[in-house]
Amino acid sequence: NKVVDNIDKKLSQGGKAADRFLPDSVLLNQKNELCKELIKVTEELNEAIKIYSENDLDLLVLPHPLLGNITIREMLYSMISHAEHHHQLTKQYLRYK
């Protein structure tokens, strides 16, 4: 995906998330509650995007912290990739604990 490639490029060039986007440390005993919250937020997002047409997804833009303005569709693709990135990191960290 072009958006994900662009994000990876920016990160490899030293791009970093702003402090306000950095997560707090999470303890393993918070897993169940955080999983429930992730499911809830995902369901809310799925409902929220139903108001947009296919055309809207490619025309309307919003700011991305590294890429500048991107379309709603591009933001959704980046969110999917970002969630998968954190899933892989979690599996990696759990192997070392």
Backbone torsions as a table, in degrees:
resi	resn	phi	psi	omega
1	ASN	NA	134.1	-177.0
2	LYS	-59.9	-42.6	-178.4
3	VAL	-64.1	-45.9	-180.0
4	VAL	-62.9	-41.6	176.9
5	ASP	-60.6	-41.4	179.0
6	ASN	-64.9	-39.6	177.7
7	ILE	-64.6	-46.5	179.0
8	ASP	-58.6	-40.9	178.8
9	LYS	-62.5	-47.4	179.6
10	LYS	-60.6	-41.5	179.4
11	LEU	-65.4	-40.4	179.6
12	SER	-67.9	-21.7	177.6
13	GLN	-89.5	10.1	177.0
14	GLY	99.4	3.9	177.7
15	GLY	-61.5	140.0	-179.5
16	LYS	-137.1	154.3	175.3
17	ALA	-69.3	140.7	174.5
18	ALA	-64.9	152.6	-177.6
19	ASP	-50.3	-37.5	-176.8
20	ARG	-66.5	-15.5	179.2
21	PHE	-97.9	-5.7	-177.8
22	LEU	-78.1	130.9	-178.1
23	PRO	-78.2	156.2	172.3
24	ASP	-75.2	161.2	174.4
25	SER	-64.0	147.6	-177.7
26	VAL	-125.2	135.8	177.0
27	LEU	-92.5	151.2	-178.3
28	LEU	-58.0	-33.4	-179.3
29	ASN	-71.2	-5.4	176.4
30	GLN	-91.9	-2.4	-172.9
31	LYS	-54.3	-52.6	-175.6
32	ASN	-60.5	-44.4	-179.6
33	GLU	-66.0	-41.1	179.6
34	LEU	-67.8	-37.1	176.5
35	CYS	-63.3	-42.2	177.0
36	LYS	-61.9	-41.9	179.5
37	GLU	-65.2	-40.5	178.1
38	LEU	-62.5	-42.8	178.1
39	ILE	-62.7	-44.1	179.5
40	LYS	-61.0	-47.9	-178.5
41	VAL	-64.8	-39.4	178.5
42	THR	-63.8	-42.6	177.3
43	GLU	-63.4	-40.8	178.3
44	GLU	-64.3	-41.2	177.6
45	LEU	-63.5	-44.1	178.3
46	ASN	-58.2	-39.2	177.7
47	GLU	-70.1	-42.8	-176.0
48	ALA	-63.4	-36.1	-176.3
49	ILE	-80.6	-7.9	178.7
50	LYS	-64.7	-19.6	-179.1
51	ILE	-75.8	-13.6	-176.9
52	TYR	-94.7	138.4	173.9
53	SER	-79.6	168.1	175.2
54	GLU	-57.6	-39.6	179.2
55	ASN	-64.3	-42.6	178.6
56	ASP	-57.3	-41.0	-177.0
57	LEU	-59.8	-26.7	-178.9
58	ASP	-100.0	-10.3	-177.8
59	LEU	-105.8	-40.1	-177.0
60	LEU	-78.7	137.0	-177.2
61	VAL	-120.0	158.4	175.6
62	LEU	-147.0	160.6	-175.1
63	PRO	-78.2	137.9	172.1
64	HIS	-112.2	137.9	-174.3
65	PRO	-60.8	-27.3	179.3
66	LEU	-106.1	-31.6	-171.5
67	LEU	-100.0	-7.8	-174.6
68	GLY	81.1	-147.6	-177.9
69	ASN	-76.3	128.6	176.1
70	ILE	-134.6	161.7	-179.2
71	THR	-72.3	163.2	176.8
72	ILE	-59.2	-42.1	179.4
73	ARG	-60.5	-43.3	179.0
74	GLU	-63.3	-39.5	178.1
75	MET	-63.3	-41.6	179.1
76	LEU	-63.4	-42.5	176.1
77	TYR	-61.2	-41.8	-179.5
78	SER	-66.7	-34.0	178.7
79	MET	-66.5	-40.0	177.2
80	ILE	-62.1	-47.9	179.9
81	SER	-61.9	-39.9	-178.9
82	HIS	-65.2	-42.5	178.2
83	ALA	-62.7	-42.0	178.5
84	GLU	-64.7	-39.3	177.2
85	HIS	-57.6	-46.2	179.9
86	HIS	-69.6	-33.1	176.0
87	HIS	-61.6	-45.7	179.0
88	GLN	-65.1	-41.1	177.3
89	LEU	-62.1	-41.7	179.3
90	THR	-61.1	-46.4	178.6
91	LYS	-60.7	-40.8	179.4
92	GLN	-64.1	-46.9	-178.9
93	TYR	-64.1	-38.0	-179.0
94	LEU	-66.7	-29.6	176.9
95	ARG	-66.5	-30.3	-175.4
96	TYR	-92.9	-8.7	-177.2
97	LYS	-86.4	NA	NA
